[in-house]
Amino acid sequence: MKNIPYKIYLDEAEMPKAWYNLRADMKNKPAPLLHPATLQPLTAEELSTVFCKELAAQELDDTTAYIAIPQEIHDYYKTFRPSPLVRAYNLEKHLQTPAKIYYKFEGNNTSGSHKLNSAIAQAYYAKKQGLKGVTTETGAGQWGTALSMACAYFGLDCKVFMVKVSYEQKPFRREVMRTYGAEVTPSPSMQTAVGRKILQEHPGTTGSLGCAISEAVEVAALDPSYRYVLGSVLNQVLLHQSVIGLETKAALDKYGVKADIVIGCAGGGSNLGGLIAPFMGEKLRGEADYRIIAVEPASCPSFTRGKYAYDFCDTGMICPLAKMYTLGSGFIPSPNHAGGLRFHGMSTTLSQLYHDGLMEAVAVDQLSVFQAAEEFARVEGILPAPESSHAIRAAMDEAIRCKETGEEKTIVFGLTGTGYFDMYAYEAFHDGKMTDSIPTDQELAQGLSGLPKVD
């Protein structure tokens, strides 16, 4: 078998000792982040006023292929990594497909998701910098839960602004965060100037990740002993999440299995970017080819119906501008949408890859997602997170196509976490109260009309 460079960065347990920076192999690099006032590319010094210094450097690094994982982070990873790559024999039998289906399961830690991979890294760098604490936003609550765990481990304060509709629908996620010492506030709130402004302009709003980001950034900006951290979208986060794909690739290679299709759910891009990293790297270097599919909710379809343009990452328009597939920073998903993946835009790295035709994207409706989740739970024995179930839906659809064509494809998808804190959504599905809320072209046009004018 061909010697793959990443193998020299694995330890004896086949766990990565270094993160893989996919951007180093990209011919067309992601467009730079722009300063919201000057519209000029942000420098490391400017980013360091928002993010930890080391994280700002990682955010801007387009050339270093492998970045060593600090020993303290690696030691913490050992408590829940490597995560299992599972052959879904029962699902294959259930679907009567000739396809081989594998899933990388990231839910075997208390946070219940892949988010801990980046949370522990970001908390480590905050502690190393001597900060008192960090601020963040969370939608479904997985990121907030993971960050609260990481901050508790390093003795940091953790202030979480949780999208109001999720705060109300997922009280147990909120309580896990509080158990780990986090301060959790429903967003938008009256605690910040931007929150008060949003509430004045949109009274009764159920909130969005864009709103929560604005509040978290404002709080961090007012206290030099805090920094803002983000659980998705950013290049640094995709870097940390590359442990998912590196472990997946190592396991497949060990048993001589070649993936044909790699599938991940897509909200801001953290799990998808991490899972596909080494596979996309091979594709970019011309060493192998794969079909790579991003799966997003039809109710928040940034890839499939958004515009590739510079946009604010937050509703309050105080954060840097990113060139990405976006629905507009003012877009607020319907409160009927229970499946997570609520961010209005997509990672700049993934947006560039998608724009270059190196990956595909599909949007799936909420009812079909929960149907797939229920089928998967019954045959594979894991109750999946709604976010993960978008990937399950697409993987099942591809396996059914293989049944129809007789092709023996190998399908790999990311099972990002468990759904045990998402029972409100499962209850709505089982009681027949769940509905699909797919935005009209007119509604999307309204959000996109507010895009900033950037040459």
C-alpha positions in Angstrom: 0.0 0.0 0.0 1.2 3.5 -0.8 2.9 5.3 2.0 0.5 8.1 3.1 2.2 11.1 4.8 -0.4 11.3 7.5 0.6 7.9 9.0 3.7 9.4 10.4 1.6 11.6 12.6 -0.3 8.7 14.3 0.5 7.4 17.7 0.5 3.7 18.7 -3.3 3.8 19.2 -3.6 5.2 15.6 -4.7 8.5 17.1 -3.5 11.7 15.4 -0.5 13.5 16.9 -1.0 16.4 14.6 -4.0 18.2 13.0 -4.1 18.2 9.2 -4.6 21.7 7.6 -6.5 21.0 4.4 -5.9 24.5 3.1 -2.2 23.7 2.6 -3.2 21.5 -0.3 -5.8 23.8 -1.8 -4.7 25.5 -5.0 -7.5 28.1 -4.6 -7.2 29.3 -1.0 -10.2 30.5 1.0 -10.8 34.2 0.6 -9.5 36.2 3.6 -11.6 37.5 6.4 -12.2 41.2 6.1 -12.3 43.9 8.8 -15.9 45.1 9.2 -14.9 48.7 9.2 -12.1 48.9 6.6 -13.0 45.9 4.5 -9.3 45.0 4.4 -7.9 41.5 5.2 -7.6 41.0 8.9 -4.1 40.7 10.4 -3.1 38.3 13.1 -2.8 41.3 15.5 -6.4 42.4 14.7 -7.8 38.8 15.1 -6.0 38.5 18.4 -8.3 41.1 19.9 -11.2 38.7 19.4 -9.5 35.2 19.4 -6.7 33.8 21.4 -3.3 34.6 19.9 -2.4 31.1 18.9 -5.9 30.4 17.5 -5.6 33.6 15.4 -2.4 32.3 13.9 -4.1 28.9 13.1 -6.9 30.8 11.5 -4.6 32.5 9.0 -2.3 29.6 8.3 -2.8 28.5 4.7 0.5 26.7 4.2 1.4 24.4 7.1 0.1 21.0 6.3 0.4 19.4 9.8 0.3 21.3 13.1 1.4 19.4 16.2 -1.3 18.7 18.8 0.0 19.9 22.2 0.6 17.1 24.6 -2.0 18.2 27.1 -4.7 18.3 24.4 -3.5 14.9 23.1 -3.7 13.4 26.6 -7.3 14.7 27.0 -8.2 13.3 23.6 -7.2 9.9 24.9 -10.2 9.9 27.3 -12.6 9.6 24.4 -10.4 9.0 21.2 -9.9 7.3 18.9 -13.6 7.1 18.3 -15.1 4.0 16.6 -15.5 3.5 12.9 -18.5 1.1 12.6 -19.7 -1.1 9.8 -23.4 -0.7 9.7 -24.2 -4.4 8.9 -27.8 -4.1 10.3 -28.6 -1.0 8.3 -27.2 -2.7 5.1 -29.4 -5.7 5.8 -32.4 -3.5 6.5 -32.0 -1.6 3.2 -31.2 -4.8 1.3 -28.4 -2.9 -0.4 -25.1 -4.2 -1.9 -23.4 -1.1 -0.6 -21.1 -1.2 2.3 -21.9 1.4 4.9 -19.5 2.7 7.6 -20.1 5.5 10.1 -17.6 7.4 12.3 -19.3 7.7 15.7 -18.4 10.9 17.6 -20.9 10.6 20.4 -19.0 8.6 22.9 -18.2 11.5 25.3 -20.3 13.4 27.8 -20.9 16.3 25.4 -22.5 13.8 23.1 -20.8 15.1 19.9 -17.7 15.9 17.9 -17.6 19.4 19.3 -15.3 18.5 22.2 -12.4 18.0 19.7 -12.2 21.8 19.2 -13.5 22.9 22.5 -10.7 21.4 24.5 -8.1 22.9 22.0 -9.6 26.4 22.2 -9.9 26.2 26.0 -6.2 25.1 26.2 -5.0 28.1 24.3 -7.1 30.4 26.4 -5.6 29.0 29.6 -2.1 29.1 28.1 -2.6 32.8 27.3 -3.6 33.5 30.9 -7.2 34.5 30.2 -10.0 34.4 32.8 -12.6 33.0 30.5 -14.3 32.7 27.1 -17.6 33.6 25.6 -19.5 31.8 22.9 -22.8 31.0 21.3 -24.6 27.7 20.8 -27.6 26.6 18.8 -28.7 23.0 19.5 -26.4 23.1 22.6 -23.7 20.6 21.6 -21.0 23.2 21.3 -22.0 24.9 24.5 -21.9 21.6 26.3 -18.5 20.7 25.0 -17.0 24.1 25.8 -18.4 24.1 29.3 -16.7 20.7 29.8 -13.4 22.0 28.4 -13.5 25.2 30.5 -14.3 23.2 33.7 -11.2 21.1 33.0 -8.9 24.1 32.6 -10.6 26.2 35.3 -12.0 28.9 33.0 -15.2 31.0 33.1 -17.6 30.1 30.3 -20.4 32.5 29.2 -22.7 30.9 26.7 -25.4 32.7 24.6 -27.9 30.0 23.6 -30.3 30.6 20.7 -33.6 31.3 22.5 -35.7 28.7 20.7 -33.2 26.0 21.6 -32.9 27.3 25.2 -36.6 26.7 25.5 -36.8 23.4 23.6 -33.7 21.8 25.1 -33.6 22.5 28.8 -31.5 19.5 29.6 -28.7 20.7 27.4 -28.8 23.9 29.2 -28.6 22.2 32.6 -25.6 20.1 31.5 -23.8 23.3 30.7 -24.7 24.8 34.1 -23.6 21.6 35.8 -20.1 22.2 34.3 -20.2 25.8 35.6 -21.2 27.7 32.5 -23.4 30.8 32.6 -26.2 30.3 30.0 -28.2 33.1 28.6 -31.1 32.9 26.0 -30.3 35.0 22.9 -31.2 37.6 22.0 -31.1 39.1 25.5 -31.2 42.4 27.3 -27.7 41.9 28.6 -26.0 43.4 25.5 -26.4 46.5 23.4 -26.7 44.3 20.2 -29.2 42.0 21.9 -31.4 45.0 23.0 -31.2 46.4 19.4 -32.3 43.1 17.9 -35.2 42.7 20.3 -36.3 46.3 19.5 -36.3 45.6 15.8 -37.7 42.1 16.0 -39.8 41.8 19.1 -40.6 38.2 20.0 -37.9 36.8 17.8 -36.8 33.2 18.6 -33.2 34.1 17.8 -30.5 32.7 15.6 -26.8 31.8 15.8 -26.0 35.1 14.1 -27.7 36.9 17.0 -26.0 34.8 19.7 -22.6 35.3 18.0 -23.0 39.1 18.1 -23.8 39.0 21.9 -20.9 36.7 22.7 -18.4 38.9 20.7 -19.7 42.1 22.4 -19.2 40.7 25.9 -15.7 39.4 25.1 -14.7 42.7 23.5 -15.6 44.6 26.6 -13.3 42.6 28.9 -9.6 42.1 27.9 -9.4 39.0 30.2 -11.9 37.2 27.9 -11.8 36.0 24.3 -14.5 34.8 22.0 -14.5 31.2 20.7 -16.6 29.6 18.0 -17.6 25.9 17.5 -17.8 25.8 13.7 -17.3 27.8 10.5 -13.7 29.0 11.3 -10.6 27.5 9.6 -9.1 26.8 13.1 -12.2 24.7 14.0 -12.0 22.6 10.9 -8.3 22.1 11.6 -9.0 20.7 15.1 -11.8 18.5 13.8 -9.4 16.9 11.2 -8.8 14.2 13.9 -12.2 12.7 12.8 -11.1 12.2 9.2 -7.5 11.2 10.0 -8.8 8.4 12.3 -11.4 7.3 9.7 -8.7 7.2 7.0 -6.3 5.2 9.2 -9.0 2.6 10.1 -10.1 2.2 6.4 -6.5 1.8 5.3 -5.7 -0.7 7.9 -8.3 -3.1 6.6 -7.7 -2.2 2.9 -11.1 -0.5 2.4 -11.4 2.3 -0.1 -14.3 4.7 0.3 -16.3 5.7 -2.7 -18.6 8.3 -1.1 -18.0 10.4 2.0 -21.0 12.1 3.5 -21.3 14.7 6.3 -24.0 17.0 7.7 -23.3 20.6 7.1 -24.4 23.6 9.3 -21.3 25.8 9.6 -18.9 23.0 8.5 -17.0 21.8 11.5 -17.9 18.1 11.3 -18.0 17.9 7.5 -14.7 19.7 7.2 -13.0 17.4 9.8 -14.4 14.2 8.3 -13.5 14.9 4.7 -10.1 16.5 5.3 -7.7 13.6 4.4 -10.0 12.4 1.6 -10.2 15.8 0.1 -6.5 16.2 0.5 -5.9 13.1 -1.6 -8.3 14.4 -4.2 -6.6 17.8 -4.3 -3.2 16.1 -4.7 -4.5 13.8 -7.5 -3.8 10.6 -5.4 -7.4 9.3 -5.3 -11.0 10.4 -6.1 -14.1 10.4 -3.9 -17.7 11.7 -4.1 -17.9 14.1 -1.2 -21.5 15.1 -0.2 -22.5 17.9 2.2 -26.0 17.5 3.6 -27.9 20.5 4.9 -31.5 21.1 6.0 -33.9 22.4 3.5 -35.0 25.0 6.0 -31.5 26.5 6.1 -30.0 25.8 2.7 -26.9 28.0 2.5 -25.0 25.7 0.0 -27.9 24.8 -2.3 -29.8 28.1 -2.3 -27.5 30.6 -0.9 -25.1 33.1 -2.6 -21.3 32.9 -2.6 -20.4 36.3 -1.4 -18.8 38.2 1.5 -21.2 38.5 4.4 -21.1 39.2 8.1 -20.8 36.1 10.4 -23.3 37.6 12.8 -26.6 39.4 12.8 -25.3 42.5 14.6 -22.7 43.0 11.9 -19.8 43.5 14.3 -17.8 40.4 13.3 -15.4 40.0 10.4 -16.8 39.4 6.9 -16.3 36.0 5.4 -16.7 35.0 1.8 -19.0 32.0 2.0 -22.2 30.5 0.8 -24.7 32.5 2.8 -28.4 33.2 3.2 -27.7 36.7 4.7 -26.7 37.5 8.2 -30.2 38.5 9.1 -31.7 35.1 8.1 -33.5 33.5 11.0 -34.6 29.8 10.5 -38.2 29.0 11.4 -38.8 27.9 15.0 -40.4 24.8 13.5 -36.9 23.7 12.5 -35.7 21.3 15.2 -32.7 19.7 13.4 -29.9 22.0 14.3 -27.5 23.2 11.5 -29.0 26.6 11.9 -26.1 28.9 10.8 -26.8 31.3 7.9 -23.4 30.7 6.2 -20.8 28.0 5.6 -17.1 27.7 6.3 -14.9 29.7 3.9 -12.8 26.5 3.3 -15.8 24.4 2.3 -17.4 27.2 0.4 -14.3 27.5 -1.8 -14.2 23.7 -2.4 -17.8 23.6 -3.3 -17.4 26.7 -5.6 -14.6 24.9 -7.3 -16.8 21.8 -7.9 -14.8 19.5 -5.7 -17.8 18.5 -3.6 -21.6 18.2 -3.8 -24.4 19.4 -1.6 -27.9 18.3 -1.1 -30.7 19.7 1.1 -33.1 17.3 2.9 -36.4 18.0 4.5 -37.0 17.6 8.3 -39.6 14.9 8.2 -37.4 12.6 6.0 -34.5 13.3 8.3 -36.3 12.1 11.4 -37.7 9.1 9.6 -34.1 8.1 8.8 -33.1 8.8 12.4 -35.8 6.4 13.6 -34.9 3.7 11.2 -31.3 4.0 12.1 -32.0 3.8 15.8 -34.1 0.7 15.4 -31.5 -1.3 13.5 -28.2 0.1 14.7 -29.1 0.7 18.3 -27.9 4.4 18.6 -30.3 7.3 18.9 -28.7 9.8 16.6 -28.6 13.6 16.9 -30.9 15.4 14.5 -27.9 17.0 12.9 -26.2 13.6 12.3 -29.5 12.3 10.9 -29.1 14.5 7.9 -26.0 12.5 6.9 -27.9 9.3 7.7 -30.7 10.3 5.4 -28.3 10.9 2.5 -26.3 7.8 3.2 -29.5 5.7 3.1 -30.5 7.4 -0.1 -27.2 6.5 -1.7 -27.4 2.9 -0.5 -30.9 2.6 -2.0 -29.5 3.9 -5.3 -26.9 1.1 -5.1 -29.7 -1.4 -4.6 -31.4 -0.1 -7.7 -28.3 -0.1 -9.8 -26.5 -3.1 -8.3 -23.4 -1.1 -7.6 -21.3 -2.2 -4.6 -20.2 1.3 -3.4 -18.5 1.9 -0.1 -20.2 4.7 1.8 -18.7 6.5 4.8 -20.7 9.1 6.8 -20.2 11.0 10.0 -22.4 10.2 13.0 -21.6 13.4 14.8 -23.4 12.6 18.1 -26.3 11.3 20.1 -29.8 12.7 20.3 -30.7 12.0 23.9 -31.1 15.7 24.6 -33.3 16.2 21.6 -36.4 14.3 22.7 -38.6 17.4 22.3 -38.0 17.1 18.5 -38.4 13.3 18.6 -41.7 13.8 20.5 -43.0 16.3 17.9 -42.1 13.8 15.1 -43.8 10.8 16.8 -46.9 12.9 17.7 -47.3 14.1 14.1 -46.7 17.7 15.1 -43.5 18.2 13.3 -43.7 20.2 10.1 -41.3 21.2 7.3 -40.7 24.9 7.0 -38.8 25.5 3.8 -38.2 29.2 3.0 -39.6 30.6 -0.2 -37.5 32.3 -2.9 -39.0 35.6 -1.7 -38.0 35.0 1.9 -34.4 34.1 0.9 -34.2 37.1 -1.4 -35.1 39.3 1.6 -32.2 38.0 3.6 -29.8 38.2 0.7 -30.8 41.8 0.0 -28.8 42.9 3.1 -25.5 41.5 1.9 -22.7 44.1 2.3 -21.3 45.7 -0.8 -17.8 44.3 -1.2 -15.7 44.6 -4.4 
